[in-house]
Amino acid sequence: MAAPIWVWAFYVALTLFPSVLGNSEGDALYTLRRSLSDPDNVLQSWDPTLVNPCTWFHITCNQDNRVTRVDLGNSNLSGHLVPELGKLEHLQELYKNNIRGTIPTELGNLKSLISLDLYNNNISGTIPPSLGKLKSLVFLRLNDNRLTGPIPRELVGISSLKVVDVSNNDLCGTIPTSGPFEHIPLNNFEENPRLEGPELLGLASYDTNCS
């Protein structure tokens, strides 16, 4: 008995357009690859025709083949992060060196993210308030960049946050003192010429010196 025409159509689509029917996480990471300069071809294994990206170098997945870690540090890569990274629902760790551009607000969608390490790059713009939605975040390292603007007060609502380092930027305003910031050492905020001391709750606006 001949197979129904829709079965053949599906087979042809799967053969000719695997990336369309593939894993959305792979699509997001391939978009990232296209935004990066890769002189040493360390991302050569990032093949968009594969069903999922779990066999790619620099990618770690869980037992369900969902991406949990993207580590692009010390790989001689340069470029910028892409909004599509917000689709990696199970991502727990993101490491990247030599980035320029801004931090996508879509990173606030990474509800499983534990560690966001974007230090020692060339990142500009502000720290997105959307990062306050990362309720599993433990490590936030944004030091040694060119970030501007105030420290978003949305971050004080992340009870799991243990490490915050935003030193060596151009942040302004005052340093939060509530929530997890109560235990963050002040030297993690140093070398921000426009950043003032700890805020006095109820007595001063936190975005002073930001105009």
Buried (B, 14 or more C-beta within 10 A) or exposed (E): EEEEEEEEEEEEEEEEEBBEEBBEBBBBBBBBBEBBEBEEEBBEEBBBEBBBBBEBEBBBBEEEBBBBBBBBBEBEBBBBBBEBBBBBBBBBBBBBBBBBBBBBBBBBBBEBBBBBBBBBBBBBBBBBBBBBBBEBBBBBBBBBBEBBBBBBBBBBEBEEBEBBBBBBBBBBBBBBBEBBBEEBEEEBBEBBEBBBEEBEEEEEEBBBBBE
